[in-house]
């Protein structure tokens, strides 16, 4: 898509995902199309990686469907959230991120260099501008489980900031 200017109006897209291995691939393709159509292509690579990690966790650790939600927030922030049916929120997503979280995440990564799995949420913590999670209790519509989310913000280049 040719240089689409970023949209300044808030928008939201949702996609219901069955609990199947190809859910991550479908979520990446959807995310790529949404970001390109709203002029936020510079966030695509990181957003795809982090979305894939959260969707993969939802498929692995729950037995029901998941839902991807892509939202444009004020100041060009992008929030991606994944709902699934498992109510257990993995640490450290069960608490607000601290100022030292990137340092803590790097320390954890260095301590587990030989790990071959279990790094998805660590990648989210290292790459996202903000992240979190919260439980969803049964409500009028029967939705329960948890919601994990991350936010990305376009980063200005040094020459743009100086201008």
Contact map, one row per residue, 1 for C-alpha under 8 A:
1111000000000000000000000000000000011000000000000000000000000000000000000000000000000000000000000000000000000000000000000000000000000000000000000000000000000000000
1111000000000000000000000000000000000000000000000000000000000000000000000000000000000000000000000000000000000000000000000000000000000000000000000000000000000000000
1111100000000000000000000000000000000010000000000000000000000000000000000000000000000000000000000000000000000000000000000000000000000000000000000000000000000000000
1111110000000000000000000000000000011110000000000000000000000000000000000000000000000000000000000000000000000000000000000000000000000000000000000000000000000000000
0011111000000000000000000000000000000110000000000000000000000000000000000000000000000000000000000000000000000000000000000000000000000000000000000000000000000000000
0001111100000000000000000000000000000111000000000000000000000000000000000001000000000000000000000000000000000000000000000000000000000000000000000000000000000000000
0000111111000000000000000000000000000110000000000000000000000000000000000000000000000000000000000000000000000000000000000000000000000000000000000000000000000000000
0000011111000000000000000000000000000000000000000000000000000000000000000111000000000000000000000000000000000000000000000000000000000000000000000000000000000000000
0000001111100000000000000000000000000000000000000000000000000000000000010100000000000000000000000000000000000000000000000000000000000000000000000000000000000000000
0000001111110000000000000000000000000000000000000000000000000000000000111100000000000000000000000000000000000000000000000000000000000000000000000000000000000000000
0000000011111000000000000000000000000000000000000000000000000000000000111000000000000000000000000000000000000000000000000000000000000000000000000000000000000000000
0000000001111100000000000000000000000000000000000000000000000000000011110000000000000000000000000000000000000000000000000000000000000000000000000000000000000000000
0000000000111110000000000000000000000000000000000000000000000000000011100000000000000000000000000000000000000000000000000000000000000000000000000000000000000000000
0000000000011111000000000000000000000000000000000000000000000000001111000000000000000000000000000000000000000000000000000000000000000000000000000000000000000000000
0000000000001111100000000010000000000000000000000000000000000000001110000000000000000000000000000000000000000000000000000000000000000000000000000000000000000000000
0000000000000111110000000000000000000000000000000000000000000000111100000000000000000000000000000000000000000000000000000000000000000000000000000000000000000000000
0000000000000011111100100000000000000000000000000000000000000000111100000000000000000000000000000000000000000000000000000000000000000000000000000000000000000000000
0000000000000001111100100000000000000000000000000000000000000001110000000000000000000000000000000000000000000000000000000000000000000000000000000000000000000000000
0000000000000000111110100000000000000000000000000000000001100111110000000000000000000000000000000000000000000000000000000000000000000000000000000000000000000000000
0000000000000000111111100000000000000000000000000000000000100000000000000000000000000000000000000000000000000000000000000000000000000000000000000000000000000000000
0000000000000000001111110000000000000000000000000000000100100000000000000000000000000000000000000000000000000000000000000000000000000000000000000000000000000000000
0000000000000000000111111100000000000000000000000000000000000000000000000000000000000000000000000000000000000000000000000000000000000000000000000000000000000000000
0000000000000000111111111110000000000000000000000000001100100000000000000000000000000000000000000000000000000000000000000000000000000000000000000000000000000000000
0000000000000000000011111111000000000000000000000011101100000000000000000000000000000000000000000000000000000000000000000000000000000000000000000000000000000000000
0000000000000000000001111111100000000000000000000001000000000000000000000000000000000000000000000000000000000000000000000000000000000000000000000000000000000000000
0000000000000000000001111111110000000000000000000000000000000000000000000000000000000000000000000000000000000000000000000000000000000000000000000000000000000000000
0000000000000010000000111111111000000000000000000011001000000000000100000000000000000000000000000000000000000000000000000000000000000000000000000000000000000000000
0000000000000000000000011111111100000000000000010011000000000000000000000000000000000000000000000000000000000000000000000000000000000000000000000000000000000000000
0000000000000000000000001111111110000000000000000000000000000000000000000000000000000000000000000000000000000000000000000000000000000000000000000000000000000000000
0000000000000000000000000111111111000000000000000000000000000000000000000000000000000000000000000000000000000000000000000000000000000000000000000000000000000000000
0000000000000000000000000011111111100000000100110000000000000000000001000000000000000000000000000000000000000000000000000000000000000000000000000000000000000000000
0000000000000000000000000001111111110000100100010000000000000000000000000000000000000000000000000000000000000000000000000000000000000000000000000000000000000000000
0000000000000000000000000000111111111000000000000000000000000000000000000000000000000000000000000000000000000000000000000000000000000000000000000000000000000000000
0000000000000000000000000000011111111100000000000000000000000000000000000000000000000000000000000000000000000000000000000000000000000000000000000000000000000000000
0000000000000000000000000000001111111111101100000000000000000000000000000000000000000000000000000000000000000000000000000000000000000000000000000000000000000000000
1001000000000000000000000000000111111111100000000000000000000000000000000000000000000000000000000000000000000000000000000000000000000000000000000000000000000000000
1001000000000000000000000000000011111111000000000000000000000000000000000000000000000000000000000000000000000000000000000000000000000000000000000000000000000000000
0001111000000000000000000000000001111111100000000000000000000000000000000000000000000000000000000000000000000000000000000000000000000000000000000000000000000000000
0011111000000000000000000000000000111111100000000000000000000000000000000000000000000000000000000000000000000000000000000000000000000000000000000000000000000000000
0000010000000000000000000000000000111111111100000000000000000000000000000000000000000000000000000000000000000000000000000000000000000000000000000000000000000000000
0000000000000000000000000000000100110111111100000000000000000000000000000000000000000000000000000000000000000000000000000000000000000000000000000000000000000000000
0000000000000000000000000000000000000001111110000000000000000000000000000000000000000000000000000000000000000000000000000000000000000000000000000000000001000000000
0000000000000000000000000000000000100001111111100000000000000000000000000000000000000000000000000000000000000000000000000000000000000000000000000000000111000000000
0000000000000000000000000000001100100001111111110000000000000000000000000000000000000000000000000000000000000000000000000000000000000000000000000000000000000000000
0000000000000000000000000000000000000000011111111000000000000000000000000000000000000000000000000000000000000000000000000000000000000000000000000000000000000000000
0000000000000000000000000000000000000000001111111100000000000000000000000000000000000000000000000000000000000000000000000000001000000000000000000000000000000000000
0000000000000000000000000000001000000000001111111110000000000000000000000000000100000000000000000000000000000000000000000000000000000000000000000000000100000000000
0000000000000000000000000001001100000000000111111111000000000000000000000000000000000000000000000000000000000000000000000000000000000000000000000000000000000000000
0000000000000000000000000000000000000000000011111111100000000000000000000000000000000000000000000000000000000000000000000000000000000000000000000000000000000000000
0000000000000000000000000000000000000000000001111111110000000000000000000000000000000000000000000000000000000000000000010011001100000000000000000000010000000000000
0000000000000000000000010011000000000000000000111111111000000000000000000000000100000000000000000000000000000000000000000000000000000000000000000000000000000000000
0000000000000000000000011011000000000000000000011111111100000000000000000000000000000000000000000000000000000000000000000000000000000000000000000000000000000000000
0000000000000000000000010000000000000000000000001111111110000000000000000000000000000000000000000000000000000000000000011001000000000000000000000000000000000000000
0000000000000000000000000000000000000000000000000111111111000000000000000000000001000000000000000000000000000000000000011000000000000000000000000001000000000000000
0000000000000000000000110010000000000000000000000011111111100000010100000000000001000000000000000000000000000000000000000000000000000000000000000000000000000000000
0000000000000000000010110000000000000000000000000001111111110000000000000000000000000000000000000000000000000000000000000000000000000000000000000000000000000000000
0000000000000000000000000000000000000000000000000000111111111000000000000000000000000000000000000000000000000000000000010000000000000000000000000000000000000000000
0000000000000000001000000000000000000000000000000000011111111100010000000000000001110100000000000000000000000000000000000000000000000000000000000000000000000000000
0000000000000000001110100000000000000000000000000000001111111111110000000000000000000000000000000000000000000000000000000000000000000000000000000000000000000000000
0000000000000000000000000000000000000000000000000000000111111110000000000000000000000000000000000000000000000000000000000000000000000000000000000000000000000000000
0000000000000000000000000000000000000000000000000000000011111110000000000000000000000100000000000000000000000000000000000000000000000000000000000000000000000000000
0000000000000000001000000000000000000000000000000000000001111111100000000000000000011100000000000000000000000000000000000000000000000000000000000000000000000000000
0000000000000000001000000000000000000000000000000000000000111111100000000000000000001100000000000000000000000000000000000000000000000000000000000000000000000000000
0000000000000000011000000000000000000000000000000000000000100111110000000000000000011000000000000000000000000000000000000000000000000000000000000000000000000000000
0000000000000001111000000000000000000000000000000000000000100111111000000000000000011000000000000000000000000000000000000000000000000000000000000000000000000000000
0000000000000001111000000000000000000000000000000000001001100001111100000000000001111000000000000000000000000000000000000000000000000000000000000000000000000000000
0000000000000111100000000000000000000000000000000000000000000000111110000000000001110000000000000000000000000000000000000000000000000000000000000000000000000000000
0000000000000111100000000010000000000000000000000000001000000000011111000000000111100000000000000000000000000000000000000000000000000000000000000000000000000000000
0000000000011110000000000000000000000000000000000000000000000000001111100000000111000000000000000000000000000000000000000000000000000000000000000000000000000000000
0000000000011100000000000000001000000000000000000000000000000000000111110000011110000000000000000000000000000000000000000000000000000000000000000000000000000000000
0000000001111000000000000000000000000000000000000000000000000000000011111000011100000000000000000000000000000000000000000000000000000000000000000000000000000000000
0000000011110000000000000000000000000000000000000000000000000000000001111101111000000000000000000000000000000000000000000000000000000000000000000000000000000000000
0000000001100000000000000000000000000000000000000000000000000000000000111111111000000000000000000000000000000000000000000000000000000000000000000000000000000000000
0000000111000000000000000000000000000000000000000000000000000000000000011111100000000000000000000000000000000000000000000000000000000000000000000000000000000000000
0000000100000000000000000000000000000000000000000000000000000000000000001111100000000000000000000000000000000000000000000000000000000000000000000000000000000000000
0000010100000000000000000000000000000000000000000000000000000000000000011111110000000000000000000000000000000000000000000000000000000000000000000000000011000000000
0000000000000000000000000000000000000000000000000000000000000000000000011111111000000000000000000000000000000000000000000000000000000000000000000000001111000000000
0000000000000000000000000000000000000000000000000000000000000000000001111001111100000000000000000000000000000000000000000000000000000000000000000000001110000000000
0000000000000000000000000000000000000000000000000000000000000000000001111000111110000000000000000000000000000000000000000000000000000000000000000000111100000000000
0000000000000000000000000000000000000000000000100010000000000000000111100000011111000000000000000000000000000000000000000000000000000000000000000000111000000000000
0000000000000000000000000000000000000000000000000000000000000000000111000000001111100000000000000000000000000000000000000000000000000000000000000011110000000000000
0000000000000000000000000000000000000000000000000000011001000000011110000000000111110000000000000000000000000000000000000000000000000000000000000011100000000000000
0000000000000000000000000000000000000000000000000000000001000000011100000000000011111000000000000000000000000000000000000000000000000000000000001111000000000000000
0000000000000000000000000000000000000000000000000000000001000101111000000000000001111110000000000000000000000000000000000000000000000000000000001110000000000000000
0000000000000000000000000000000000000000000000000000000000000111110000000000000000111110000000000000000000000000000000000000000000000000000000011100000000000000000
0000000000000000000000000000000000000000000000000000000001001110000000000000000000011111000000000000000000000000000000000000000000000000000000001100000000000000000
0000000000000000000000000000000000000000000000000000000000000000000000000000000000011111100000000000000000000000000000000000000000000011000000011100000000000000000
0000000000000000000000000000000000000000000000000000000000000000000000000000000000000111110000000000000000000000000000000000000000000010000000001100000000000000000
0000000000000000000000000000000000000000000000000000000000000000000000000000000000000011111011000000000000000000000000000000000000001110000000000101000000000000000
0000000000000000000000000000000000000000000000000000000000000000000000000000000000000001111111000000000000000000000000000000000000000000000000000000000000000000000
0000000000000000000000000000000000000000000000000000000000000000000000000000000000000000111111100000000000000000000000000000000000000000000000000000000000000000000
0000000000000000000000000000000000000000000000000000000000000000000000000000000000000000011111111000000000000000000000000000000000000000000000000000000000000000000
0000000000000000000000000000000000000000000000000000000000000000000000000000000000000000111111111000000000000000000000000000000000111100000000000001000000000000000
0000000000000000000000000000000000000000000000000000000000000000000000000000000000000000111111110000000000000000000000000000000000011100000000000000000000000000000
0000000000000000000000000000000000000000000000000000000000000000000000000000000000000000001111111000000000000000000000000000000000011000000000000000000000000000000
0000000000000000000000000000000000000000000000000000000000000000000000000000000000000000000111111100000000000000000000000000000000110000000000000000000000000000000
0000000000000000000000000000000000000000000000000000000000000000000000000000000000000000000110111110100000000000000000000000000001110000000000000000000000000000000
0000000000000000000000000000000000000000000000000000000000000000000000000000000000000000000000011111100000000000000000000000000000000000000000000000000000000000000
0000000000000000000000000000000000000000000000000000000000000000000000000000000000000000000000001111110000000000000000000000000000000000000000000000000000000000000
0000000000000000000000000000000000000000000000000000000000000000000000000000000000000000000000000111111100000000000000000000000000000000000000000000000000000000000
0000000000000000000000000000000000000000000000000000000000000000000000000000000000000000000000001111111110000000000000000000100000000000000000000000000000000000000
0000000000000000000000000000000000000000000000000000000000000000000000000000000000000000000000000011111111000000000000000000110000000000000000000000000000000000000
0000000000000000000000000000000000000000000000000000000000000000000000000000000000000000000000000001111111100000000000000000000000000000000000000000000000000000000
0000000000000000000000000000000000000000000000000000000000000000000000000000000000000000000000000001111111110000000000000000000000000000000000000000000000000000000
0000000000000000000000000000000000000000000000000000000000000000000000000000000000000000000000000000111111111000000000000100110000000000000000000000000000000000000
0000000000000000000000000000000000000000000000000000000000000000000000000000000000000000000000000000011111111100000000000000010000000000000000000000000000000000000
0000000000000000000000000000000000000000000000000000000000000000000000000000000000000000000000000000001111111110000000000000000000000000000000000000000000000000000
0000000000000000000000000000000000000000000000000000000000000000000000000000000000000000000000000000000111111111000000000000000000000000000000000000000000000000000
0000000000000000000000000000000000000000000000000000000000000000000000000000000000000000000000000000000011111111100000000100000000000000000000000000000000000000000
0000000000000000000000000000000000000000000000000000000000000000000000000000000000000000000000000000000001111111100000000000000000000000000000000000000000000000000
0000000000000000000000000000000000000000000000000000000000000000000000000000000000000000000000000000000000111111100000000000000000000000000000000000000000000000000
0000000000000000000000000000000000000000000000000000000000000000000000000000000000000000000000000000000000011111111000000000000000000000000000000000000000000000000
0000000000000000000000000000000000000000000000000000000000000000000000000000000000000000000000000000000000001111111000000000000000000000000000000000000000000000000
0000000000000000000000000000000000000000000000000000000000000000000000000000000000000000000000000000000000000001111100000000000000000000000000000000000000000000000
0000000000000000000000000000000000000000000000000000000000000000000000000000000000000000000000000000000000000001111111100000000000000000000000000000000000000000000
0000000000000000000000000000000000000000000000000000000000000000000000000000000000000000000000000000000000000000011111100000000000000000000000000000000000000000000
0000000000000000000000000000000000000000000000000000000000000000000000000000000000000000000000000000000000000000001111110000000000000000000000000000000000000000000
0000000000000000000000000000000000000000000000000000000000000000000000000000000000000000000000000000000000000000001111111000000000000000000000000000000000000000000
0000000000000000000000000000000000000000000000000000000000000000000000000000000000000000000000000000000000000000001111111110000000000000000000000000000000000000000
0000000000000000000000000000000000000000000000000100110010000000000000000000000000000000000000000000000000000000000011111111000000000000000000000000000000000000000
0000000000000000000000000000000000000000000000000000110000000000000000000000000000000000000000000000000000000000000001111111100000000000000000000000000000000000000
0000000000000000000000000000000000000000000000000000000000000000000000000000000000000000000000000000000010001000000000111111110000000000000000000000000000000000000
0000000000000000000000000000000000000000000000000100000000000000000000000000000000000000000000000000000000000000000000111111111000000000000000000000000000000000000
0000000000000000000000000000000000000000000000000100100000000000000000000000000000000000000000000000000000000000000000011111111100100000000000000000010000000000000
0000000000000000000000000000000000000000000000000000000000000000000000000000000000000000000000000000110010000000000000001111111101100000000000000000000000000000000
0000000000000000000000000000000000000000000000000000000000000000000000000000000000000000000000000000010011000000000000000111111100000000000000000000000000000000000
0000000000000000000000000000000000000000000001000100000000000000000000000000000000000000000000000000000000000000000000000011111110000000000000000000000000000000000
0000000000000000000000000000000000000000000000000100000000000000000000000000000000000000000000000000000000000000000000000001111111100000000000000000011100000000000
0000000000000000000000000000000000000000000000000000000000000000000000000000000000000000000000000000000000000000000000000000001111100000000000000000011110000000000
0000000000000000000000000000000000000000000000000000000000000000000000000000000000000000000000001000000000000000000000000000100111110000000000000000011100000000000
0000000000000000000000000000000000000000000000000000000000000000000000000000000000000000000010011000000000000000000000000001100111111000000000000001111000000000000
0000000000000000000000000000000000000000000000000000000000000000000000000000000000000000000011111000000000000000000000000000000001111100000000000001110000000000000
0000000000000000000000000000000000000000000000000000000000000000000000000000000000000000100011100000000000000000000000000000000000111110000000000111100000000000000
0000000000000000000000000000000000000000000000000000000000000000000000000000000000000000100011000000000000000000000000000000000000011111000000000111000000000000000
0000000000000000000000000000000000000000000000000000000000000000000000000000000000000011100000000000000000000000000000000000000000001111100000011110000000000000000
0000000000000000000000000000000000000000000000000000000000000000000000000000000000000010000000000000000000000000000000000000000000000111110000111110000000000000000
0000000000000000000000000000000000000000000000000000000000000000000000000000000000000000000000000000000000000000000000000000000000000011111000111000000000000000000
0000000000000000000000000000000000000000000000000000000000000000000000000000000000000000000000000000000000000000000000000000000000000001111111110000000000000000000
0000000000000000000000000000000000000000000000000000000000000000000000000000000000000000000000000000000000000000000000000000000000000000111111110000000000000000000
0000000000000000000000000000000000000000000000000000000000000000000000000000000000000000000000000000000000000000000000000000000000000000011111100000000000000000000
0000000000000000000000000000000000000000000000000000000000000000000000000000000000000000000000000000000000000000000000000000000000000000011111100000000000000000000
0000000000000000000000000000000000000000000000000000000000000000000000000000000000000000000000000000000000000000000000000000000000000000011111110000000000000000000
0000000000000000000000000000000000000000000000000000000000000000000000000000000000000000000000000000000000000000000000000000000000000001111111111000000000000000000
0000000000000000000000000000000000000000000000000000000000000000000000000000000000001010000000000000000000000000000000000000000000000011111001111100000000000000000
0000000000000000000000000000000000000000000000000000000000000000000000000000000000111111000000000000000000000000000000000000000000000011100000111110000000000000000
0000000000000000000000000000000000000000000000000000000000000000000000000000000000111111100000000000000000000000000000000000000000001111000000011111000000000000000
0000000000000000000000000000000000000000000000000000000000000000000000000000000011110000000000000000000000000000000000000000000000001111000000001111100000000000000
0000000000000000000000000000000000000000000000000000010000000000000000000000000011100000100010000000000000000000000000000000000000111100000000000111110000000000000
0000000000000000000000000000000000000000000000000000000000000000000000000000001111000000000000000000000000000000000000000000000000111000000000000011111000000000000
0000000000000000000000000000000000000000000000000100000000000000000000000000001110000000000000000000000000000000000000000001000111110000000000000001111100000000000
0000000000000000000000000000000000000000000000000000000000000000000000000000111100000000000000000000000000000000000000000000000111100000000000000000111110000000000
0000000000000000000000000000000000000000001000100000000000000000000000000000111000000000000000000000000000000000000000000000000111000000000000000000011111000000000
0000000000000000000000000000000000000000001000000000000000000000000000000001110000000000000000000000000000000000000000000000000010000000000000000000001111100000000
0000000000000000000000000000000000000000011000000000000000000000000000000001100000000000000000000000000000000000000000000000000000000000000000000000000111110000000
0000000000000000000000000000000000000000000000000000000000000000000000000000000000000000000000000000000000000000000000000000000000000000000000000000000011111000000
0000000000000000000000000000000000000000000000000000000000000000000000000000000000000000000000000000000000000000000000000000000000000000000000000000000001111101100
0000000000000000000000000000000000000000000000000000000000000000000000000000000000000000000000000000000000000000000000000000000000000000000000000000000000111111100
0000000000000000000000000000000000000000000000000000000000000000000000000000000000000000000000000000000000000000000000000000000000000000000000000000000000011111110
0000000000000000000000000000000000000000000000000000000000000000000000000000000000000000000000000000000000000000000000000000000000000000000000000000000000001111111
0000000000000000000000000000000000000000000000000000000000000000000000000000000000000000000000000000000000000000000000000000000000000000000000000000000000011111111
0000000000000000000000000000000000000000000000000000000000000000000000000000000000000000000000000000000000000000000000000000000000000000000000000000000000011111111
0000000000000000000000000000000000000000000000000000000000000000000000000000000000000000000000000000000000000000000000000000000000000000000000000000000000000111111
0000000000000000000000000000000000000000000000000000000000000000000000000000000000000000000000000000000000000000000000000000000000000000000000000000000000000011111
